[in-house]
Amino acid sequence: MMKLGLNGRFGISCPAVVTGNAFKGTYGVNYGRIADNLPSPRSVVTLLKAAKIKNIRIYDADHEVLKAFKGSGIEIIVGLGNEYLKEISVGEDRAMYWIKENVQPFLPGTKIVGIAVGNEILGGDDHALWEVLLPSVKNVYAALRQAGLGKSVAVSSPHSEAVFTNSYPPSACVFREDVLIYMKPLLQFFSQIGSPFYINAYPFLAYKSDPEHIDINYALFKSNSGIVDAKTHLHYDNMFDAQIDAAYAALEKAGFPKMEVIVSETGWASSGDANEAGATRQHARTYNYNLRKRLAKKKGTPYRPKTVVRAYIFALFNENLKPGPTSERHFGLFNHDGSMSYDIGFTGLKESSAVSSLLSLKWWFCCNAAAQTVHVVGDNSGWTILQGGAQAYTEWANGKNFAVGDILTFNFETNKHDVLRVQKTSFDACSTSNPIGDVITTGPVNFTLDSAGDHYYICTFSQHCQLGQKLAITVSSSGGTPGASPPPSTTPRLSPRQPLLHPQTPPPFAHQMPQQVPPQALQLPGHWAPTPVLLHQDLHLLSSWLVFRFPRWLLSCASCSRDADMLDG
């Protein structure tokens, strides 16, 4: 655990850092699940894609989670739990069995890019695990190579600050003598295979342990006088950088000056017990907001200025079943129901009585309508089973100009219909095989037509597709060329009878807008939007859009600002 953490030039030269890790961005999140009330893994995928978070760590290899992330493009480091290490250390065959059960079946659809072998083993209380960590790491790596995954799935093992004897000032940081006996051969192996050093760095824990001597502004990336390491003469204006450079100092003294440091966990608790200084919602928001901005700058630390800092934030959710002090259950960026714990520019999943918190992406959108054409499928009838079957949708599409960049809006009632883009063979057979993207179950939904050619959509509910709830259109590369619909399939039409319609869904922007702004609306942040907005959002397909229908008094729209590009994938 750090006191203040500084660090700098521990020698005259600054050696190049060798990198070869599974983390290609700068901002990732730890997806812990010690809770009984979290959103489904599929909803978590939606949440992460909305936030443009492309890197996560999980603490196991849960099959339902790995299935849900298939096709998402999100890169995952899975965890091989501490409880498996003694077994895995016995032989390569045990590691191979684990990989065949928990990694291979999900590749390549799910982007598993790394395996974290154990968590905070060295420096922990179970000394028996210290003995088996290196053999386990070697067996996992050997099994990955044997399976042909040695170059695509990296091996690592994260550590806590407990592995250090002293970390203040950073230039004085060294590994504990009892830990170094096990750490040095582990580092030697990681150096040979190009794996970085992962450290769980928490300015919150350092501040909590000594609030009288640590400046809270220094811990929160706020304006402060900073600290100068007397030995290196390097200035630090935040503890996070100092903690990283302290790790570099310890590595250098252990003989590994070229090994990269990656922060596997960092975060700030939004609530805590009476004796947990700093555990407030405001401090948590400040730390995580400023950390995002710092990581988005893609810069290094004072001692390693050319090595971009990478970090996984802890954690995605508040976890209500975690043991320990209250703070342990309040590290989440999001609450258990998917709503935001506090606003740092992300969006939530939970709908409130007024508007869904999905609409709170203040850093993502501007209050200007886009120039693309919005095509509401089925017009006033919406996306449902029409009396004319598939032919009715063909007739709706005929004569319309569908161009790349246009928006296709499917209005349907959630839990009664859905929409899935498929290939032609699946369209003709009303099959969900070979989908293009995920099934979207929450209506209304909007697709950006992102490529020229034929596009096919079906409803996967029951026999809805067979009854004609399917759409085929042809998209041109520009709006000047009409896009005739491709030939309809041979799906039988409904016999003439009353159409199976749910109450008609009004077309976009059909809501009546009140003449005056209600007093409660004045509490909403941002600028009033006199027109509907188009929000660019990667929820289900690359470059998809969401069309928002709302009374202008009910929702505000944040202005574009320099914070809009704050997050790096």
N, C-alpha and C positions, 0 to 999 in steps of 0.2 A: 504494500500500500504506500502510495506516494505522499510526501509531505507537501512540497511545493513544486518540485520538479523543474529543472532547468536543463540545460545541457548545451554542449557546443563542440568545439574542436578539441578532440581528445588527443590529437596529434597535429603535426604540421600540415600533413596532406589529408585530403578527404577522399578515401578510396571509392571507386565505383561500386555500386550495389548490384549484385547478381539477382535477377528476378526470373522466376519461372513458376508462377502461381496460378490458381484457379480464379482469381478475382481480377477482372479486366477493367472494371469501373472504379469509382472512388467511393460510392455510397451504397451500402447494403444494409440489410435488416435481419436480425435474428427472429425467427418465427418459433417461439416457444409455445407449448400447448399444455402446461400443467394447470388445467382449468376444466370445468364441466359446462361451460356456457359460451363457448366461442363460435363464431360463424363457421360454416362449412368450408372445407378446403377450396371448393370451387369458388365460393364467395371471396375467399382470401386472394385467389388469383385475380379476380376482378378488381379488388382493392389495390393490389400491387401494380397491376397494369395501368390503372387510372392514375396512380402516383408515379408512373414511369420508373419503378424500382425494378432493376433487372438482376439483382444479386441477393440471395438469401442464404442463411444457414439454418438448418433444423438440427435438433439434438438426437435424432434417431433416423430410421429409414422407413417411416410409416408408409405402408403401401397405398392407403387411400389418399394420402397427401401427394405421393409421387404420381399416382394416376391423375389426380386433379390438375397437376402442373404439366401434363402432357400437351405439347403444342403451344405452350404459353411463351416459350422463348426465354423464360426466366432461368438463370443459372443457379444451381443449388449445390451447396456443400452439405452432404448428409453426415450424421453423427454415428459413430460406432461407440455405443455407451460403455461407461466404465465397467459395468457388470459383465461385459463380454471379454474383457482383456485377458483374464487368466486362461480362458478357453482358447482364444485366438493365438495366444503366445505359444501354445503347445506345438503347432505346426502349420505349414503353409496350406495344408489340406483343409484345416478349419477355417482359415481366412477365405479360401476359394469357395467353400460352401456358403459362407455369409454373403460373398459377392454375387454368387449365382442366385441366391434367394432375394437379395435386397438391392442390387444395382443393375445387373445385366438385363433382367426382364423389362426394365423401364427405359432402356436406351434403344434408339437415340431420341425417341419422342420426348422424353423428359430429360432436360439438359443437366444431368448430374456431372459436375465438373470437379468434385473433390470429396474426399472422405476425411473427416476429422476423427482421429483415433484417440478416444478418451477426451476428457475435459478437465483441465486444472489438476492433473495427476501429481506432477512433481511439486513439492511444497505442501501437499495435502496431508491429511491425517493417516491415510491408509498406505503405509510404507510397503506393503506387499505389492501394491500396484506400481510403485516406483520400479520394482524389479522386472515387471512384465511389460512395461510400456515399449521399450525399444524392440524386444522380440516381436511384439504385436505389430508395430509399425513396419518392421522388415517383412513380416509374413504377408501383411496386406499389400505392400508394394510388390512383392514377388508374385502374389496371386493376380494382381492387376496386370502385370507384364505377361504372365502366362495366358491371361484371358484376352490379350491384345488391347488392353486399356491403359497401358502404362503411360502413354503420351497424352491421353485425353482426360484422365481422372487423376488429380493430384492427391498426395497424402500429406497430412499435417497433424499437429496436435497443439491446441491452445493452452496457454499458461496464465496463471494469475500473478499478481504482483508479489505473492508470497515467495516466489522463487528468488527474490532479491534480498540482499542484506540491508542495503542502504540505497536510496535513490535521490537524495538531496545533498548537494546539488547534483544534477544529472551526470556530470562528469565523474562523480564519485560512485556511481552505481556499479555494483558487482553482484554476481550470483552467490547465494549462500553456499558455504563450503560443503555442507551435507548434500545439497541439491546438485552442485557442480559435478560430483562423482557420476551422477546419472545423466545430467544435462549435456555434458561435453560429448560423450559418444552419440547421443541423440542428435546434437547439432552437427556432428561430423557426418552422420548419415544424411541428414537433411541437406547439408551442403553439397554432398555428392549427387543427390537427385534433384537439386535446384529448388527445394521447398523453402518458403520464408519462415520467419519466426513470428508466431501469432501470440499476441498478448492481450489480455482483458484489462483495459485501462479505464479507471473510473475516477475522474476528479471529484465526483460526488462523495465517494467513500473516503477520499483523502480529506475533503473539507469536513465531512461529518465527524471524523476522528479528531480534528483539531481546529474547530471554528474560530478560536481566539487568535490563532496565529496565521491563518490563511485568509487572504483577501477574497471575499466571495466574488468580486468582479474579475479577479484573476482566474478563478475557477469557471466562470460563466462566459468567457470571451468578451467581457465588457471592458470599457475604457479603464485603464489602470496604469500605474507607473511601471509595472513589470519588474522583472528581476534580472540581474546580471550574474552569470556564473563566474565567480572570481577566478577560476582556473582557466576557463576558455575565453572569457570576455564576450561571450555571446549573450544577447538580450532576448528574454522571453516575455511575451505579453499575455500568455495563457498557459495553464497547467497541462492541457492536452498535449501540446507540442513537447513540453518538457518531459512528460512521461514517456513519449515515444523516443526521444533522444536519450533518455536514461537507459532504455532497453538497448539502443545502439551502443552505448558506452559499455554495458555489461557484455554484449556480444564481442565487441572489439577486444576487451580484456581477456575473454575466453578463447580468442584466436579466430574469430569469424567476422572480420570487419566488412566483408562484402555481402553479408546476409541481409535481406530486406526484412523490415518489421511491418507487419500488418496488424491493425487493431481488430481483434475478433469480437470484442464486446466493448461498448461504452454507452453510457446513458445517464439519466438523472431521474430519481424518483419524484413523483408528483404528490406523494403523501407519505407520512411516516409516523412513528411513535414520538412521544414528547421529547425523547432524548436523541432523536435523529435530526440534527441541525441541517437546515437547508432543504429539507424534503417538502417542497411546496409546489403547487401547480405552476405558479409564475416562474420559479427558478427552473423547473423542468422545461417549460416552454422556451425560456431564454436560452438555456444550454443547447437544446436540440435545434432551435432555429438558427442560432449562430454557428453551430457545428455544421449544419447543412451548407451555409454560405461559405464556411472555411473550406470544406471538402470540394465544393464546386469550383473553387479557384484553381484546383489541380496544381498545387504547389507543395514543396517539401517543408522540412523543418529547418531551424537554424543550423543544425549540424549536418543534415542531409538535404540541402536545398534543391538538389536535382532529382531526388527520389520522391515522387508524388505520394502523398499520404492517402491511404485507403483505410476505410473503417466500416464495420458492421455495427449498426445501432442496436442496442438492447433496450426495449424489445418492441415487437410489433403490437402485442396486446398486453393489457393487464391480466395477470394470471391468478385467479382467485384461490387456487389450491396450493400455491407455493408455500412451503414452511418458512419459518424465520420471522424477523420483524416485519412490521406493516409495510415498510418500503419495498420489500421483496415482491409484493403483489401490486405495485404501482409504478412500474417502469414503462408501461405501454404507451406508444404513440396513439393507440386506439383503445377504447373501452371494449368490454367483452361482447357488446352487441354490434360492434362495427362502427360506432360513432367515434368522433375524435375526442381524445382526452383533452387536447388543447390545440389551438390552431397554429401550425407552423407552415401552412401552405399546402397541406395534403387535403384529401377529401375523405368522407366517411361513407358507410353503407346504410346506416339507419335513417329511416324517414321520420321526421318530426311531424307534429300536427300542421305545421305551416308548409314547409318545403323539405325535400330530402336534403340531407347534408351532402349528398352527392353533388349539390350545386354550389358548394362552397369552395371551389378551386379558385381562390382569389388571384393566384399567380398565373393562372392558365389562360384567362380569356379576356377579351375586350368587349365593350358594349357596342359592337357594330355588326350588322347583319352581313353575312357573306354573299357573294355574287352567284353562288351555285344555285341551280334549280332544285327545288324540293319536290319530289314526286311522292304523293301519298298513295300507297298501294290500295286499290279498290275505292279510292275517293272516300265518300261518306260511309260506305259500307265497312271499310276497314279490312283487316286481314282476318278472314273467317271463311266459312264454307258457303260459297255463293250458289244460287239456284242454277246458274249455268255451268257449274263445275270449273274445270281447268280452262275451258273455252272462254268463260267470263273474264278471267284474268288475261287471257290472250287478247281479247277485244279491248280490255282496258289499256293494255300496253301499245296496241297498234296506233300508229300515228304520232306517238310521243317520241321526242328526241332525248335519248339517254346518252349523256356524255360523261367522260372521265371527270371526276370532281363533283358531279351531281350527288344529291342525297336521296336515298330511297327510304321512305318512312313506312314502317309496318305498325299500324295501330291495332292492338289486340289486348284482350283482357288477360292479365297474368293468371297462370294456373289453369287456363282454358285453351290456350293456344301457345305456340312458340314459333321460332323461325330458325332455319339452318340453311346455310349456303352449301351446295353440294355440286358434284360433277354431273355431267349429262347422264351417264349410265345410272347413277343413283337417283337422279331426277326421274328418269323413265320408269325405274323399278320401285319408286317410292321407298328407297333404302337409305339408311343413315351411314352406310359404309362410305369410305373415302370423303369425309366432310372437308370443307374448306373453312376452318375455324370451329368454334364451339356452338352448341345449341344455345340460343338466347331465349330465356324463359320469362323475362320481365318486360312487359310492354308499357308504352310503345318503345320501339327501338329503331335506330337509324343507321344505315350503312352509307359510307361514302363509296361511290363507284370508282374503284381505284385502278382499274385496268380496262382496256378495250377488249371486246369480244363478247361471247355469250355468258350470261350469268344465270344461275339456277337456284331457286329457293323453294323449300318445302316446309310444311308443318309436320312435326314428328308425333304429334298426339294421335293415339289410337289409329283410326282409319282415315284421318282427316286428309292426308295426301291422296289416298285412293279415291276419296270423294271429291277431289279437285282443288284442294287448298295447296296450290303450287303455282309458281310464277317463273316464267322464262323471259328474259329480255336480252337485247343486243345493245351493247354499249359502244359508242363511237369514240374516237380519240379526241374529238372536239364537238362543240355544240352545233356546228353547222351542218352535220350530216345526220339525217334521220336514222334512228335505230330501230329497224323492224324486229319484231319478236321472232325468235327461232321457231321452227315448226313445233306444235304441241305434241305431247306424247299420246299414247293410245289409252291413257287412263280413262275408264268409263265415266261419263257425265252423270250427274244426278238426274233422275227422272223429274219432269216438271212437277213441282210441289212447293209448299212454303219453304223458303230458304232457312237453313239452320243458322240464324243470326242471333247474336247476343245484342243487347241494347246498343244502338249505334254509338260508336265512338266519334266524338266531334273531330273534325280535321284540325291540324295544328293551328294554333293562334286563334281558335274560335271562341275562346273565353271572353266574356264581357268584362271590361275593365271599369272599375269604379271611378267616379269623377274626382274623388278626394282621397288623399293618403290617410289611412287610419293611424291613430297615434302610436299603436304598437309597432307599426312598420318603421317608425322613425328610429327604433333601436337597432335596426339592421345596418351593418357597415356598407360602405361602398357608394356607388353612384346609381341613381335611378335609371332604369333602362326603359326608354319609351317604346322600344321595339323588341321583338324576340331576338334571342342570341343563338349563335351556333358555336358550340364548344368542341374544340378538337380534343378527342379523347380516345386513347387506345384501350377500350374495354374488351372488345371481342375480335375486331379485325384491325389490321394495320391501317392507320390513317382513317379510322372511323370517326363519325361525328355524332353528337347528340343534339337533337333539336329540342329546345326547352319551350314549353307553353306555360305562361304564367301571367297572372295579373301584375301590372307593374308595381302595385303597392305591396305585393307579397314577397317579391324577391329583388334584391339588389344585385348589381353586376360590377365586380371590381375592375378597376382600370388596369390596363397593362402597365407594368413597371419594370424596373431593372431586376426585381426579384423573380421575374417570370422565368428566367433561365437559370435559376439558382441551383437546380438539382442536376447532377450528372448521373447518367445511367450506369 
